[in-house]
Amino acid sequence: DYSEGCKNDYNNFPGNLAIVGTPVIDTTTEAMYFVSVTLDTLTHTFFHTLHAISILDGSEKPGSPVVVSAEVNGNGSGNVAGVVSFTPHHANQRPGLLLHGNNVIIAWGSHCDWSPYHGWMMAYDKSSLQQMAVFNSTKDGDGGGFWMSGNGISLDEDGYIYAGTGNGSVGVTGDPTNMSNRAGSAFKIQLTGSGFVVSDYFTPKNFAEMNDNGDDFAPANLMLVPGTNLIITGSKDGSVYVLDKNNLGQFHADSNY
């Protein structure tokens, strides 16, 4: 089903595709949350569904499942009339899910960098499964998927979310600091009543070279080091990055410090 965009050489999943991202369990409500991918063979339509099931007997919780959909205003790849929509066929729910207070946090990358795709992060109320927030990492560009080799999204004791994006658009022409596109970056994100807010970020100075060589930033998760302010991640070019979660560093053309 992915040969169209993956050159008939898609070996990540040799069989059927269903649940990819590691589920998360809420022990207080005895519920497990996960996302599944489904193909309607009659219409050849793909869709992603968020499930909340009982860990006691596997039954669906009230309101479960819900079909995932999202859109943001932007002129990025695949937009229609200035609106970028979630594309289930191209999206790959790789990262492990995160339970954050009353919300389930979910993120998506792509299948074999098959455009148009974007990095999506969404929050759903754990009880009602109502969508609470949506974030797109490259709303005016392309790429920037959250994949992190399937590792989970991180959360600190102050409620900040940490995740990294792979290759894609960074900034806009002439301004690599523009926040409308932030592929190849580390994010510190706050979930507020108005949605996801990027509190801080880091983008390596050589992001363009990394993009050209396929050397994704953050192919692993952003690992919070207990008892410190440190975050450790890496890139496919063999570099290891140690970041300060209180000042990730943003972007500087001549230095990573």
DOTIKE-383329 format. One record per residue (C-alpha): residue in one letter; x, y, z. Coordinates in steps of 0.02 Angstrom, whole numbers, plus 50000, padded with zeros to 5 digits. Example, Ala and Ser with C-alpha at 12.3 -4.5 7.8 and 13.67 -1.06 7.14 Angstrom:
! DOTIKE-383329
A506154977550390
S506844994750357
! end
This chain:
! DOTIKE-383329
D500005000050000
Y501515011650015
S502405006549855
E501705021849766
G502785033549868
C504135021849931
K504785014949766
N504194997049797
D505544995249929
Y504644998550092
N505324985950215
N504994994650380
F503374984950395
P503434968950293
G501654963950336
N500034972950375
L500114989750462
A499044992650616
I499724999050783
V501485006350771
G501755019150911
T501975011751085
P500345013451184
V500205022551350
I499235016151502
D498295026651628
T498305016151787
T497005027351872
T495675023551741
E496395006551689
A496395012351508
M497655009451368
Y497795022251227
F498485018751054
V498285023850872
S497895011450734
V497985013450546
T496595005950440
L496305003950254
D494535003750186
T494794991550044
L493184996549956
T493675014849937
H495555012649962
T495455026050095
F496665026450242
F496225033050414
H496995033650587
T495965030350743
L496325033850925
H495755019951041
A495505019351228
I495265001451287
S495054993351457
I496634984351513
L495504972351609
D494564964951462
G495084974151303
S493394982351277
E493284999851202
K492995013851327
P491475025351299
G491755036451148
S493145025451079
P493775024750946
V493865041850862
V494515045550688
V496025057150687
S495885072950583
A496715089850593
E497085105450493
V498085121450515
N498195137350414
G499755137350307
N500485136750133
G501515121050158
S501625105650051
G499925098450007
N498945113850061
V497275117649984
A496785136049983
G497975139950125
V497465125250235
V498635110650275
S497685094850322
F498245078850407
T498535065650273
P498255048150343
H499075039050197
H500705048550219
A500725050050408
N501625037250516
Q501245037050702
R502995032150756
P503335039850929
G502695032151089
L501175040851161
L501265051951315
L500015054051457
H500065072251513
G498815076251651
N497095073651574
N497785072951398
V498525059951282
I499905067251174
I500195059251003
A501445063350865
W501715058150684
G503115057150559
S503055049750384
H503275034150280
C504965034850190
D504925054050181
W503455052950062
S502845070550029
P501755079350061
Y502005076050245
H502275086250403
G502665083650585
W501015083250680
M500745083450868
M498995082350942
A498215081851115
Y496615072551156
D495635072851317
K495895055751396
S494075054051451
S493065061351308
L494365058451171
Q493985076051112
Q495415084251018
M496145098151125
A497655104751028
V498555103050861
F500335107750812
N501145106750640
S503045108650632
T503135114350450
K501475122750409
D502285133450274
G503515120150214
D503735101350209
G504405087250317
G504925089450497
G504135073250554
F504145067550735
W504845049850728
M506285048150854
S506535029750810
G504895025750895
N505455032251065
G504235041551174
I503885060051193
S504705066851352
L503905076651494
D504745085951637
E504135089351813
D503535106751762
G502395099951627
Y503435104351475
I503445092551326
Y505045088451232
A505165080851058
G506265081950904
T505925083350718
G506855075750571
N507345083150403
G506315096050312
S506015114750299
V506855126550422
G506255144450432
V505785153450272
T506865160250131
G508135172050205
D507595169150385
P508055152250463
T507375158050631
N505575159750569
M504515148150676
S503265143350541
N504475129450489
R505555120250615
A506165103750547
G507795096450613
S507495104050784
A507215100650968
F505625107751044
K505095112751218
I503205114051210
Q501875119351335
L500075113451323
T498945127851373
G497095131451364
S497375139151193
G498375124551125
F500205119951102
V501455134151130
V503285132451081
S504235138951232
D505985135951164
Y506905126751026
F508615121750958
T509135119750776
P510925114650731
K511935127650635
N512265115250493
F510445110150467
A510575113150279
E512045101250260
M511165088450370
N509625089550260
D510655087250102
N511515071750172
G509975063950251
D510745065950424
D509175068250526
F509255077550691
A508515068550841
P508395050850771
A508195046050954
N507095054651082
L507575069651188
M508145060651345
L507955070751505
V509375066951627
P508615064551801
G509155077051933
T509875089351805
N509335102151676
L510165091951538
I509405084151383
I510365071951273
T509995068051091
G510965065250931
S510945065450742
K511285053150602
D512975061250566
G513605053950729
S513495069750834
V512855069651013
Y512015085351078
V511885090151261
L510575103751285
D510035114251434
K508155112551451
N508085130151525
N508925137251369
L508915125551220
G509945137651117
Q508795142050970
F509745144550806
H511415153250775
A512225152350604
D513995151750671
S513835141350830
N512845127750917
Y513135136151085
! end
